[in-house]
Structure formats: structure tokens, C-alpha cells
Amino acid sequence: MMIVDLIDGEDFRQRLVSLGVRIPEEACPESCARLAAGCHRARGVEGLEPAIRDLMQHTDVMLPSVREAIERHLLPVFGSS
């Protein structure tokens, strides 16, 4: 049996925190994406765009809540819909 690691809300939050975005521990994917987008607009977050583009290459193992949050809040920041 194959076991797949899903990209869940905590994985998403940890990736953003590793880029320097301050996010509360219990934040949902929607809050994570909204906070990251706001930080990027305010001061820029180095490495955010490539990290999000990489995540979007793995939507097959991403929870829908994470994908939807990225599409709603972060892709528009980078000029993609």
C-alpha cells in the first residue's frame, strides 16, 4: 500500500513561517494565506512566490482548503488567477 503525505494546513503554515511570516499556531489555511499576502504586500516576503508556485505543482496531494486559500489570497498577489 502506498502512503502519500498530504499538504495540509499545518504543512502550509510551517512553510510560510519558515519564510519569516508570523502566523499563529492554530491558524487555518485561509488565515495563513491572508496573513502571508498582507506581509508580502507590506514588505515583501523573500522566497514566497517560488514557494507558492512549487506548492501549486502538488495540488494532487494538497487538501482543498489549502489550494483554495492559495488561489484566493496568494496567486492574485503574484498576478495569477
Number of C-alpha atoms within 10 A of each C-alpha: 3 4 5 7 9 13 18 17 22 16 15 20 24 15 16 22 16 11 14 15 20 14 17 12 11 11 14 19 23 18 16 29 26 17 20 27 22 17 15 18 11 9 8 13 17 11 12 21 16 10 13 18 14 11 18 17 10 12 14 11 15 20 14 15 14 25 23 15 19 25 17 15 20 25 18 12 16 14 7 8 11
